[in-house]
């Protein structure tokens, strides 16, 4: 599992609930290592789930994780478009906006998307 940017609310949660945070991280790592999917595929699946849930934080987080995993902007955009026929236009277009904001932040700063 790739790590990198962590939202301030996540950092606060881990400070205030370290035991729960540690157990959550162990469960997450176990899920990532439970099967044959490579990291790139896992990140695209996680992004797709976030799109389907219309989860702003999830989409933003998984776009960042995808970039750290070596997934290109074009691949991320393709994953977003695939959400249209499965999750519907409202979920896809909201996710498209959140993802583009993350991707475009890197354009001005030179950072990889945040």
MARDREN-693665 format. One record per residue: residue in one letter; x, y, z of N, C-alpha, C, O in turn. Coordinates in steps of 0.05 Angstrom, whole numbers, padded with zeros to 5 digits, always signed. Example, Ala and Ser with C-alpha at 12.3 -4.5 7.8 and 13.67 -1.06 7.14 Angstrom:
// residues 2
<site residu="A" n_u="+00264" n_v="-00114" n_w="+00156" ca_u="+00246" ca_v="-00090" ca_w="+00156" c_u="+00264" c_v="-00066" c_w="+00156" o_u="+00285" o_v="-00066" o_w="+00169"/>
<site residu="S" n_u="+00257" n_v="-00045" n_w="+00142" ca_u="+00273" ca_v="-00021" ca_w="+00143" c_u="+00258" c_v="+00001" c_w="+00157" o_u="+00268" o_v="+00023" o_w="+00161"/>
END
This chain:
// residues 114
<site residu="X" n_u="+00017" n_v="-00024" n_w="+00000" ca_u="+00000" ca_v="+00000" ca_w="+00000" c_u="+00018" c_v="+00025" c_w="+00000" o_u="+00037" o_v="+00027" o_w="+00015"/>
<site residu="X" n_u="+00011" n_v="+00043" n_w="-00017" ca_u="+00026" ca_v="+00068" ca_w="-00019" c_u="+00017" c_v="+00088" c_w="+00002" o_u="-00007" o_v="+00090" o_w="+00008"/>
<site residu="X" n_u="+00036" n_v="+00102" n_w="+00014" ca_u="+00029" ca_v="+00123" ca_w="+00033" c_u="+00040" c_v="+00149" c_w="+00023" o_u="+00058" o_v="+00150" o_w="+00007"/>
<site residu="X" n_u="+00029" n_v="+00170" n_w="+00033" ca_u="+00038" ca_v="+00197" ca_w="+00024" c_u="+00021" c_v="+00217" c_w="+00039" o_u="+00022" o_v="+00218" o_w="+00064"/>
<site residu="X" n_u="+00008" n_v="+00234" n_w="+00024" ca_u="-00009" ca_v="+00255" ca_w="+00036" c_u="-00030" c_v="+00243" c_w="+00055" o_u="-00044" o_v="+00224" o_w="+00048"/>
<site residu="X" n_u="-00032" n_v="+00255" n_w="+00078" ca_u="-00053" ca_v="+00247" ca_w="+00097" c_u="-00069" c_v="+00272" c_w="+00105" o_u="-00057" o_v="+00292" o_w="+00114"/>
<site residu="X" n_u="-00096" n_v="+00271" n_w="+00103" ca_u="-00112" ca_v="+00295" ca_w="+00110" c_u="-00109" c_v="+00300" c_w="+00140" o_u="-00104" o_v="+00282" o_w="+00156"/>
<site residu="X" n_u="-00112" n_v="+00325" n_w="+00148" ca_u="-00109" ca_v="+00333" ca_w="+00176" c_u="-00129" c_v="+00319" c_w="+00194" o_u="-00122" o_v="+00312" o_w="+00216"/>
<site residu="X" n_u="-00153" n_v="+00313" n_w="+00184" ca_u="-00172" ca_v="+00299" ca_w="+00201" c_u="-00163" c_v="+00271" c_w="+00207" o_u="-00168" o_v="+00260" o_w="+00229"/>
<site residu="X" n_u="-00150" n_v="+00258" n_w="+00188" ca_u="-00139" ca_v="+00231" ca_w="+00192" c_u="-00117" c_v="+00232" c_w="+00213" o_u="-00115" o_v="+00215" o_w="+00231"/>
<site residu="X" n_u="-00100" n_v="+00252" n_w="+00211" ca_u="-00078" ca_v="+00255" ca_w="+00230" c_u="-00089" c_v="+00260" c_w="+00258" o_u="-00080" o_v="+00248" o_w="+00278"/>
<site residu="X" n_u="-00110" n_v="+00276" n_w="+00260" ca_u="-00122" ca_v="+00281" ca_w="+00286" c_u="-00135" c_v="+00256" c_w="+00297" o_u="-00131" o_v="+00250" o_w="+00320"/>
<site residu="X" n_u="-00149" n_v="+00241" n_w="+00280" ca_u="-00161" ca_v="+00216" ca_w="+00289" c_u="-00140" c_v="+00197" c_w="+00300" o_u="-00144" o_v="+00185" o_w="+00321"/>
<site residu="X" n_u="-00117" n_v="+00194" n_w="+00286" ca_u="-00097" ca_v="+00176" ca_w="+00295" c_u="-00084" c_v="+00185" c_w="+00321" o_u="-00076" o_v="+00168" o_w="+00338"/>
<site residu="X" n_u="-00083" n_v="+00211" n_w="+00326" ca_u="-00073" ca_v="+00221" ca_w="+00352" c_u="-00092" c_v="+00215" c_w="+00374" o_u="-00085" o_v="+00207" o_w="+00396"/>
<site residu="X" n_u="-00118" n_v="+00219" n_w="+00368" ca_u="-00139" ca_v="+00217" ca_w="+00389" c_u="-00147" c_v="+00187" c_w="+00394" o_u="-00157" o_v="+00181" o_w="+00415"/>
<site residu="X" n_u="-00143" n_v="+00170" n_w="+00374" ca_u="-00151" ca_v="+00142" ca_w="+00376" c_u="-00129" c_v="+00124" c_w="+00365" o_u="-00134" o_v="+00110" o_w="+00345"/>
<site residu="X" n_u="-00106" n_v="+00124" n_w="+00377" ca_u="-00083" ca_v="+00109" ca_w="+00366" c_u="-00088" c_v="+00079" c_w="+00364" o_u="-00079" o_v="+00066" o_w="+00344"/>
<site residu="X" n_u="-00102" n_v="+00067" n_w="+00383" ca_u="-00107" ca_v="+00038" ca_w="+00381" c_u="-00125" c_v="+00030" c_w="+00358" o_u="-00120" o_v="+00011" o_w="+00344"/>
<site residu="X" n_u="-00146" n_v="+00046" n_w="+00355" ca_u="-00165" ca_v="+00040" ca_w="+00333" c_u="-00151" c_v="+00046" c_w="+00306" o_u="-00154" o_v="+00030" o_w="+00287"/>
<site residu="X" n_u="-00136" n_v="+00067" n_w="+00305" ca_u="-00121" ca_v="+00074" ca_w="+00280" c_u="-00102" c_v="+00052" c_w="+00273" o_u="-00100" o_v="+00044" o_w="+00249"/>
<site residu="X" n_u="-00087" n_v="+00041" n_w="+00292" ca_u="-00068" ca_v="+00020" ca_w="+00287" c_u="-00082" c_v="-00005" c_w="+00277" o_u="-00072" o_v="-00018" o_w="+00258"/>
<site residu="X" n_u="-00104" n_v="-00012" n_w="+00289" ca_u="-00119" ca_v="-00036" ca_w="+00280" c_u="-00131" c_v="-00032" c_w="+00252" o_u="-00131" o_v="-00050" o_w="+00236"/>
<site residu="X" n_u="-00140" n_v="-00008" n_w="+00247" ca_u="-00151" ca_v="-00001" ca_w="+00220" c_u="-00129" c_v="-00005" c_w="+00199" o_u="-00133" o_v="-00016" o_w="+00178"/>
<site residu="X" n_u="-00105" n_v="+00005" n_w="+00206" ca_u="-00083" ca_v="+00003" ca_w="+00187" c_u="-00075" c_v="-00026" c_w="+00183" o_u="-00068" o_v="-00034" o_w="+00160"/>
<site residu="X" n_u="-00075" n_v="-00042" n_w="+00204" ca_u="-00069" ca_v="-00070" ca_w="+00201" c_u="-00089" c_v="-00084" c_w="+00183" o_u="-00082" o_v="-00100" o_w="+00166"/>
<site residu="X" n_u="-00115" n_v="-00078" n_w="+00187" ca_u="-00136" ca_v="-00090" ca_w="+00170" c_u="-00132" c_v="-00082" c_w="+00141" o_u="-00134" o_v="-00098" o_w="+00123"/>
<site residu="X" n_u="-00127" n_v="-00056" n_w="+00137" ca_u="-00123" ca_v="-00046" ca_w="+00109" c_u="-00100" c_v="-00060" c_w="+00096" o_u="-00102" o_v="-00069" o_w="+00073"/>
<site residu="X" n_u="-00077" n_v="-00063" n_w="+00110" ca_u="-00054" ca_v="-00076" ca_w="+00099" c_u="-00060" c_v="-00105" c_w="+00093" o_u="-00051" o_v="-00116" o_w="+00072"/>
<site residu="X" n_u="-00074" n_v="-00119" n_w="+00110" ca_u="-00081" ca_v="-00147" ca_w="+00106" c_u="-00098" c_v="-00150" c_w="+00081" o_u="-00095" o_v="-00168" o_w="+00065"/>
<site residu="X" n_u="-00117" n_v="-00131" n_w="+00077" ca_u="-00134" ca_v="-00132" ca_w="+00053" c_u="-00117" c_v="-00128" c_w="+00027" o_u="-00121" o_v="-00142" o_w="+00007"/>
<site residu="X" n_u="-00098" n_v="-00110" n_w="+00028" ca_u="-00081" ca_v="-00105" ca_w="+00005" c_u="-00064" c_v="-00129" c_w="-00002" o_u="-00058" o_v="-00134" o_w="-00025"/>
<site residu="X" n_u="-00056" n_v="-00144" n_w="+00018" ca_u="-00038" ca_v="-00167" ca_w="+00013" c_u="-00053" c_v="-00194" c_w="+00012" o_u="-00041" o_v="-00215" o_w="+00011"/>
<site residu="X" n_u="-00080" n_v="-00193" n_w="+00012" ca_u="-00096" ca_v="-00218" ca_w="+00013" c_u="-00099" c_v="-00232" c_w="-00014" o_u="-00109" o_v="-00254" o_w="-00015"/>
<site residu="X" n_u="-00090" n_v="-00220" n_w="-00035" ca_u="-00094" ca_v="-00232" ca_w="-00062" c_u="-00073" c_v="-00224" c_w="-00082" o_u="-00053" o_v="-00211" o_w="-00075"/>
<site residu="X" n_u="-00078" n_v="-00232" n_w="-00107" ca_u="-00058" ca_v="-00229" ca_w="-00128" c_u="-00057" c_v="-00202" c_w="-00142" o_u="-00039" o_v="-00198" o_w="-00159"/>
<site residu="X" n_u="-00076" n_v="-00184" n_w="-00136" ca_u="-00077" ca_v="-00159" ca_w="-00151" c_u="-00053" c_v="-00141" c_w="-00145" o_u="-00045" o_v="-00139" o_w="-00122"/>
<site residu="X" n_u="-00041" n_v="-00129" n_w="-00166" ca_u="-00019" ca_v="-00111" ca_w="-00161" c_u="-00029" c_v="-00085" c_w="-00151" o_u="-00053" o_v="-00079" o_w="-00151"/>
<site residu="X" n_u="-00010" n_v="-00068" n_w="-00142" ca_u="-00017" ca_v="-00043" ca_w="-00129" c_u="-00033" c_v="-00024" c_w="-00148" o_u="-00052" o_v="-00012" o_w="-00139"/>
<site residu="X" n_u="-00025" n_v="-00023" n_w="-00173" ca_u="-00038" ca_v="-00006" ca_w="-00192" c_u="-00068" c_v="-00014" c_w="-00195" o_u="-00086" o_v="+00003" o_w="-00194"/>
<site residu="X" n_u="-00072" n_v="-00039" n_w="-00198" ca_u="-00100" ca_v="-00049" ca_w="-00201" c_u="-00116" c_v="-00044" c_w="-00175" o_u="-00139" o_v="-00036" o_w="-00177"/>
<site residu="X" n_u="-00104" n_v="-00048" n_w="-00152" ca_u="-00117" ca_v="-00043" ca_w="-00127" c_u="-00125" c_v="-00014" c_w="-00125" o_u="-00147" o_v="-00008" o_w="-00116"/>
<site residu="X" n_u="-00107" n_v="+00004" n_w="-00132" ca_u="-00113" ca_v="+00033" ca_w="-00130" c_u="-00136" c_v="+00041" c_w="-00149" o_u="-00152" o_v="+00057" o_w="-00141"/>
<site residu="X" n_u="-00136" n_v="+00030" n_w="-00173" ca_u="-00158" ca_v="+00036" ca_w="-00191" c_u="-00185" c_v="+00025" c_w="-00181" o_u="-00205" o_v="+00038" o_w="-00185"/>
<site residu="X" n_u="-00184" n_v="+00002" n_w="-00169" ca_u="-00209" ca_v="-00009" ca_w="-00157" c_u="-00218" c_v="+00008" c_w="-00135" o_u="-00242" o_v="+00015" o_w="-00133"/>
<site residu="X" n_u="-00200" n_v="+00016" n_w="-00117" ca_u="-00207" ca_v="+00034" ca_w="-00095" c_u="-00218" c_v="+00060" c_w="-00105" o_u="-00237" o_v="+00071" o_w="-00093"/>
<site residu="X" n_u="-00207" n_v="+00071" n_w="-00126" ca_u="-00217" ca_v="+00096" ca_w="-00137" c_u="-00246" c_v="+00091" c_w="-00148" o_u="-00263" o_v="+00108" o_w="-00144"/>
<site residu="X" n_u="-00250" n_v="+00069" n_w="-00162" ca_u="-00276" ca_v="+00063" ca_w="-00172" c_u="-00297" c_v="+00060" c_w="-00150" o_u="-00320" o_v="+00069" o_w="-00153"/>
<site residu="X" n_u="-00290" n_v="+00048" n_w="-00128" ca_u="-00308" ca_v="+00046" ca_w="-00105" c_u="-00315" c_v="+00073" c_w="-00095" o_u="-00338" o_v="+00079" o_w="-00089"/>
<site residu="X" n_u="-00295" n_v="+00090" n_w="-00092" ca_u="-00299" ca_v="+00118" ca_w="-00082" c_u="-00318" c_v="+00133" c_w="-00100" o_u="-00335" o_v="+00148" o_w="-00091"/>
<site residu="X" n_u="-00314" n_v="+00129" n_w="-00127" ca_u="-00332" ca_v="+00142" ca_w="-00146" c_u="-00360" c_v="+00133" c_w="-00142" o_u="-00379" o_v="+00149" o_w="-00141"/>
<site residu="X" n_u="-00364" n_v="+00107" n_w="-00140" ca_u="-00391" ca_v="+00095" ca_w="-00136" c_u="-00404" c_v="+00104" c_w="-00111" o_u="-00429" o_v="+00107" o_w="-00110"/>
<site residu="X" n_u="-00389" n_v="+00110" n_w="-00090" ca_u="-00400" ca_v="+00119" ca_w="-00065" c_u="-00403" c_v="+00150" c_w="-00064" o_u="-00414" o_v="+00161" o_w="-00045"/>
<site residu="X" n_u="-00394" n_v="+00163" n_w="-00085" ca_u="-00394" ca_v="+00193" ca_w="-00085" c_u="-00380" c_v="+00204" c_w="-00061" o_u="-00389" o_v="+00223" o_w="-00048"/>
<site residu="X" n_u="-00357" n_v="+00191" n_w="-00054" ca_u="-00341" ca_v="+00199" ca_w="-00031" c_u="-00320" c_v="+00219" c_w="-00039" o_u="-00300" o_v="+00212" o_w="-00051"/>
<site residu="X" n_u="-00324" n_v="+00244" n_w="-00032" ca_u="-00305" ca_v="+00265" ca_w="-00039" c_u="-00277" c_v="+00259" c_w="-00028" o_u="-00257" o_v="+00259" o_w="-00042"/>
<site residu="X" n_u="-00276" n_v="+00253" n_w="-00002" ca_u="-00250" ca_v="+00246" ca_w="+00011" c_u="-00238" c_v="+00222" c_w="-00001" o_u="-00213" o_v="+00221" o_w="-00006"/>
<site residu="X" n_u="-00254" n_v="+00202" n_w="-00007" ca_u="-00244" ca_v="+00177" ca_w="-00019" c_u="-00233" c_v="+00182" c_w="-00047" o_u="-00211" o_v="+00172" o_w="-00054"/>
<site residu="X" n_u="-00247" n_v="+00197" n_w="-00064" ca_u="-00238" ca_v="+00203" ca_w="-00091" c_u="-00211" c_v="+00218" c_w="-00089" o_u="-00192" o_v="+00211" o_w="-00102"/>
<site residu="X" n_u="-00211" n_v="+00239" n_w="-00073" ca_u="-00186" ca_v="+00255" ca_w="-00071" c_u="-00163" c_v="+00238" c_w="-00061" o_u="-00141" o_v="+00239" o_w="-00072"/>
<site residu="X" n_u="-00168" n_v="+00222" n_w="-00041" ca_u="-00147" ca_v="+00205" ca_w="-00030" c_u="-00137" c_v="+00185" c_w="-00050" o_u="-00113" o_v="+00181" o_w="-00053"/>
<site residu="X" n_u="-00155" n_v="+00172" n_w="-00064" ca_u="-00147" ca_v="+00151" ca_w="-00083" c_u="-00135" c_v="+00162" c_w="-00108" o_u="-00120" o_v="+00148" o_w="-00122"/>
<site residu="X" n_u="-00142" n_v="+00186" n_w="-00116" ca_u="-00127" ca_v="+00199" ca_w="-00138" c_u="-00098" c_v="+00203" c_w="-00129" o_u="-00080" o_v="+00198" o_w="-00144"/>
<site residu="X" n_u="-00094" n_v="+00213" n_w="-00105" ca_u="-00067" ca_v="+00217" ca_w="-00095" c_u="-00052" c_v="+00191" c_w="-00094" o_u="-00029" o_v="+00189" o_w="-00102"/>
<site residu="X" n_u="-00065" n_v="+00170" n_w="-00083" ca_u="-00052" ca_v="+00144" ca_w="-00081" c_u="-00046" c_v="+00132" c_w="-00108" o_u="-00025" o_v="+00120" o_w="-00112"/>
<site residu="X" n_u="-00064" n_v="+00137" n_w="-00127" ca_u="-00060" ca_v="+00127" ca_w="-00154" c_u="-00035" c_v="+00140" c_w="-00166" o_u="-00018" o_v="+00127" o_w="-00179"/>
<site residu="X" n_u="-00032" n_v="+00166" n_w="-00163" ca_u="-00009" ca_v="+00180" ca_w="-00173" c_u="+00017" c_v="+00169" c_w="-00161" o_u="+00037" o_v="+00165" o_w="-00175"/>
<site residu="X" n_u="+00016" n_v="+00165" n_w="-00135" ca_u="+00040" ca_v="+00154" ca_w="-00121" c_u="+00046" c_v="+00125" c_w="-00130" o_u="+00069" o_v="+00116" o_w="-00129"/>
<site residu="X" n_u="+00026" n_v="+00111" n_w="-00140" ca_u="+00030" ca_v="+00084" ca_w="-00150" c_u="+00039" c_v="+00083" c_w="-00179" o_u="+00043" o_v="+00062" o_w="-00191"/>
<site residu="X" n_u="+00042" n_v="+00107" n_w="-00191" ca_u="+00052" ca_v="+00108" ca_w="-00219" c_u="+00030" c_v="+00107" c_w="-00239" o_u="+00035" o_v="+00103" o_w="-00263"/>
<site residu="X" n_u="+00005" n_v="+00112" n_w="-00231" ca_u="-00017" ca_v="+00112" ca_w="-00249" c_u="-00018" c_v="+00140" c_w="-00262" o_u="-00016" o_v="+00160" o_w="-00248"/>
<site residu="X" n_u="-00022" n_v="+00140" n_w="-00288" ca_u="-00021" ca_v="+00165" ca_w="-00303" c_u="-00048" c_v="+00181" c_w="-00300" o_u="-00068" o_v="+00169" o_w="-00293"/>
<site residu="X" n_u="-00046" n_v="+00206" n_w="-00306" ca_u="-00070" ca_v="+00223" ca_w="-00307" c_u="-00091" c_v="+00211" c_w="-00326" o_u="-00115" o_v="+00211" o_w="-00320"/>
<site residu="X" n_u="-00082" n_v="+00202" n_w="-00349" ca_u="-00100" ca_v="+00191" ca_w="-00369" c_u="-00114" c_v="+00166" c_w="-00358" o_u="-00138" o_v="+00162" o_w="-00363"/>
<site residu="X" n_u="-00099" n_v="+00149" n_w="-00344" ca_u="-00112" ca_v="+00125" ca_w="-00332" c_u="-00132" c_v="+00132" c_w="-00311" o_u="-00153" o_v="+00120" o_w="-00309"/>
<site residu="X" n_u="-00126" n_v="+00152" n_w="-00294" ca_u="-00144" ca_v="+00162" ca_w="-00274" c_u="-00169" c_v="+00173" c_w="-00287" o_u="-00192" o_v="+00167" o_w="-00279"/>
<site residu="X" n_u="-00166" n_v="+00189" n_w="-00308" ca_u="-00189" ca_v="+00200" ca_w="-00322" c_u="-00206" c_v="+00178" c_w="-00335" o_u="-00231" o_v="+00180" o_w="-00335"/>
<site residu="X" n_u="-00193" n_v="+00158" n_w="-00345" ca_u="-00208" ca_v="+00135" ca_w="-00357" c_u="-00225" c_v="+00122" c_w="-00335" o_u="-00248" o_v="+00115" o_w="-00339"/>
<site residu="X" n_u="-00213" n_v="+00117" n_w="-00312" ca_u="-00228" ca_v="+00105" ca_w="-00289" c_u="-00252" c_v="+00122" c_w="-00282" o_u="-00273" o_v="+00112" o_w="-00276"/>
<site residu="X" n_u="-00248" n_v="+00149" n_w="-00282" ca_u="-00270" ca_v="+00167" ca_w="-00276" c_u="-00293" c_v="+00163" c_w="-00296" o_u="-00316" o_v="+00162" o_w="-00289"/>
<site residu="X" n_u="-00286" n_v="+00163" n_w="-00322" ca_u="-00306" ca_v="+00160" ca_w="-00343" c_u="-00321" c_v="+00134" c_w="-00341" o_u="-00345" o_v="+00132" o_w="-00347"/>
<site residu="X" n_u="-00307" n_v="+00112" n_w="-00333" ca_u="-00320" ca_v="+00086" ca_w="-00330" c_u="-00342" c_v="+00087" c_w="-00309" o_u="-00361" o_v="+00072" o_w="-00309"/>
<site residu="X" n_u="-00340" n_v="+00106" n_w="-00290" ca_u="-00360" ca_v="+00109" ca_w="-00269" c_u="-00387" c_v="+00119" c_w="-00280" o_u="-00408" o_v="+00115" o_w="-00267"/>
<site residu="X" n_u="-00387" n_v="+00131" n_w="-00304" ca_u="-00411" ca_v="+00142" ca_w="-00315" c_u="-00433" c_v="+00121" c_w="-00319" o_u="-00455" o_v="+00125" o_w="-00311"/>
<site residu="X" n_u="-00426" n_v="+00098" n_w="-00332" ca_u="-00446" ca_v="+00078" ca_w="-00338" c_u="-00453" c_v="+00060" c_w="-00314" o_u="-00472" o_v="+00045" o_w="-00315"/>
<site residu="X" n_u="-00437" n_v="+00062" n_w="-00293" ca_u="-00442" ca_v="+00045" ca_w="-00270" c_u="-00454" c_v="+00060" c_w="-00247" o_u="-00474" o_v="+00052" o_w="-00235"/>
<site residu="X" n_u="-00442" n_v="+00083" n_w="-00240" ca_u="-00451" ca_v="+00099" ca_w="-00217" c_u="-00470" c_v="+00121" c_w="-00225" o_u="-00484" o_v="+00132" o_w="-00208"/>
<site residu="X" n_u="-00471" n_v="+00128" n_w="-00251" ca_u="-00488" ca_v="+00150" ca_w="-00261" c_u="-00474" c_v="+00176" c_w="-00264" o_u="-00452" o_v="+00180" o_w="-00253"/>
<site residu="X" n_u="-00486" n_v="+00194" n_w="-00279" ca_u="-00474" ca_v="+00219" ca_w="-00285" c_u="-00468" c_v="+00236" c_w="-00260" o_u="-00447" o_v="+00247" o_w="-00258"/>
<site residu="X" n_u="-00487" n_v="+00239" n_w="-00241" ca_u="-00482" ca_v="+00256" ca_w="-00218" c_u="-00457" c_v="+00247" c_w="-00202" o_u="-00441" o_v="+00264" o_w="-00194"/>
<site residu="X" n_u="-00455" n_v="+00221" n_w="-00197" ca_u="-00432" ca_v="+00211" ca_w="-00182" c_u="-00406" c_v="+00215" c_w="-00198" o_u="-00385" o_v="+00222" o_w="-00187"/>
<site residu="X" n_u="-00407" n_v="+00209" n_w="-00224" ca_u="-00383" ca_v="+00212" ca_w="-00241" c_u="-00374" c_v="+00241" c_w="-00243" o_u="-00350" o_v="+00247" o_w="-00241"/>
<site residu="X" n_u="-00393" n_v="+00259" n_w="-00248" ca_u="-00385" ca_v="+00287" ca_w="-00252" c_u="-00374" c_v="+00300" c_w="-00227" o_u="-00356" o_v="+00316" o_w="-00228"/>
<site residu="X" n_u="-00386" n_v="+00293" n_w="-00204" ca_u="-00375" ca_v="+00303" ca_w="-00178" c_u="-00347" c_v="+00292" c_w="-00174" o_u="-00329" o_v="+00306" o_w="-00166"/>
<site residu="X" n_u="-00344" n_v="+00266" n_w="-00179" ca_u="-00318" ca_v="+00253" ca_w="-00175" c_u="-00297" c_v="+00265" c_w="-00195" o_u="-00274" o_v="+00269" o_w="-00188"/>
<site residu="X" n_u="-00306" n_v="+00271" n_w="-00219" ca_u="-00289" ca_v="+00283" ca_w="-00239" c_u="-00279" c_v="+00310" c_w="-00229" o_u="-00255" o_v="+00317" o_w="-00232"/>
<site residu="X" n_u="-00297" n_v="+00326" n_w="-00217" ca_u="-00288" ca_v="+00352" ca_w="-00206" c_u="-00268" c_v="+00348" c_w="-00184" o_u="-00247" o_v="+00362" o_w="-00184"/>
<site residu="X" n_u="-00274" n_v="+00331" n_w="-00165" ca_u="-00255" ca_v="+00327" ca_w="-00142" c_u="-00228" c_v="+00317" c_w="-00152" o_u="-00207" o_v="+00326" o_w="-00143"/>
<site residu="X" n_u="-00228" n_v="+00298" n_w="-00171" ca_u="-00203" ca_v="+00288" ca_w="-00181" c_u="-00188" c_v="+00309" c_w="-00196" o_u="-00163" o_v="+00312" o_w="-00193"/>
<site residu="X" n_u="-00201" n_v="+00325" n_w="-00213" ca_u="-00188" ca_v="+00346" ca_w="-00228" c_u="-00176" c_v="+00367" c_w="-00210" o_u="-00154" o_v="+00377" o_w="-00216"/>
<site residu="X" n_u="-00189" n_v="+00373" n_w="-00188" ca_u="-00178" ca_v="+00392" ca_w="-00169" c_u="-00152" c_v="+00381" c_w="-00158" o_u="-00132" o_v="+00396" o_w="-00155"/>
<site residu="X" n_u="-00151" n_v="+00356" n_w="-00151" ca_u="-00126" ca_v="+00344" ca_w="-00141" c_u="-00105" c_v="+00344" c_w="-00163" o_u="-00082" o_v="+00352" o_w="-00158"/>
<site residu="X" n_u="-00112" n_v="+00335" n_w="-00187" ca_u="-00093" ca_v="+00334" ca_w="-00209" c_u="-00083" c_v="+00362" c_w="-00216" o_u="-00059" o_v="+00365" o_w="-00222"/>
<site residu="X" n_u="-00101" n_v="+00381" n_w="-00217" ca_u="-00093" ca_v="+00408" ca_w="-00225" c_u="-00076" c_v="+00423" c_w="-00204" o_u="-00061" o_v="+00441" o_w="-00211"/>
<site residu="X" n_u="-00078" n_v="+00415" n_w="-00179" ca_u="-00061" ca_v="+00428" ca_w="-00159" c_u="-00032" c_v="+00423" c_w="-00165" o_u="-00015" o_v="+00441" o_w="-00160"/>
<site residu="X" n_u="-00026" n_v="+00401" n_w="-00176" ca_u="+00002" ca_v="+00395" ca_w="-00183" c_u="+00012" c_v="+00411" c_w="-00206" o_u="+00036" o_v="+00415" o_w="-00209"/>
<site residu="X" n_u="-00006" n_v="+00419" n_w="-00224" ca_u="+00002" ca_v="+00434" ca_w="-00248" c_u="+00016" c_v="+00460" c_w="-00241" o_u="+00035" o_v="+00468" o_w="-00253"/>
<site residu="X" n_u="+00005" n_v="+00474" n_w="-00221" ca_u="+00016" ca_v="+00500" ca_w="-00213" c_u="+00041" c_v="+00498" c_w="-00196" o_u="+00059" o_v="+00514" o_w="-00198"/>
<site residu="X" n_u="+00042" n_v="+00477" n_w="-00179" ca_u="+00063" ca_v="+00475" ca_w="-00160" c_u="+00086" c_v="+00457" c_w="-00170" o_u="+00108" o_v="+00458" o_w="-00159"/>
<site residu="X" n_u="+00081" n_v="+00441" n_w="-00190" ca_u="+00101" ca_v="+00422" ca_w="-00198" c_u="+00100" c_v="+00396" c_w="-00183" o_u="+00115" o_v="+00377" o_w="-00189"/>
<site residu="X" n_u="+00083" n_v="+00395" n_w="-00162" ca_u="+00080" ca_v="+00370" ca_w="-00147" c_u="+00064" c_v="+00350" c_w="-00163" o_u="+00052" o_v="+00358" o_w="-00183"/>
<site residu="X" n_u="+00064" n_v="+00325" n_w="-00155" ca_u="+00051" ca_v="+00304" ca_w="-00171" c_u="+00021" c_v="+00304" c_w="-00169" o_u="+00009" o_v="+00283" o_w="-00176"/>
<site residu="X" n_u="+00008" n_v="+00325" n_w="-00161" ca_u="-00021" ca_v="+00325" ca_w="-00160" c_u="-00033" c_v="+00334" c_w="-00134" o_u="-00057" o_v="+00330" o_w="-00129"/>
<site residu="X" n_u="-00018" n_v="+00346" n_w="-00117" ca_u="-00028" ca_v="+00358" ca_w="-00093" c_u="-00009" c_v="+00377" c_w="-00083" o_u="-00013" o_v="+00390" o_w="-00063"/>
END
